[in-house]
């Protein structure tokens, strides 16, 4: 059978009349005949011309679906990836393929929820004057900071593992805005701890503290937007 590397496989992405190939567990499979792959993208999420082993393992259907289509080759692993991997990692990934994709998508939900909640509870405090809302906002802010760093680290790991750390605009922007979010949120948290009554009202320094808290919303939204572009690319219907 013909042997493909990732660069050769990427040519068969369904564009410009080309065939649609995907790789799974070392097999290169021709899914051109499938109506679900006619655009080269399956369910507006999974792009062809790639090794989709981890993604297919997490799919709602079994691997038997792929047996309906012909295997036309085998995939040769990227040597760059092999050289850069610690010795224990290939075996770990083979045993637990979900590690390739799932740690980062799982962890990013926590800072999103906590940062939005910090802003929401501060707004509730302003509207009601109930002090416990402001304290809850502080706790949510602490939770957001706690989970932001692991979310960044798992994102970098996923980028290195699945994309060989190649420059990608959505990844670059996500990283920049994530670091900015971490700095802004940490500054707000330290400010609130050092001066407990900083947000007693919107007067004076309380107004600027509230601006920091409000900035969480656009920052998290931008980070989520570029993350969604990686998962659900635009313009590929």
Secondary structure, DSSP 4 states (H G I P E B T S, - for coil): -EEE-HHHHTT-BSGGG--BEEEETTEEEE-TT-GGGTTSEETTTEESSSB-HHHHHTSSS-GGGGGGS-EEEEEPPPHHHHHHS-HHHHHHHHH-GGGGTHHHHHHHHHHHHHHHHHHHHHHHHHHH--HHHHHHHHHHHHHHHHHHHHHHHHHHHHHHHHHTT---HHHHHHHHHHHHHHHHHHHHHHHHHHSTTTTSSSSTHHHHHHHHHHHHHHHHHHHHHHHHHHHS-TT--
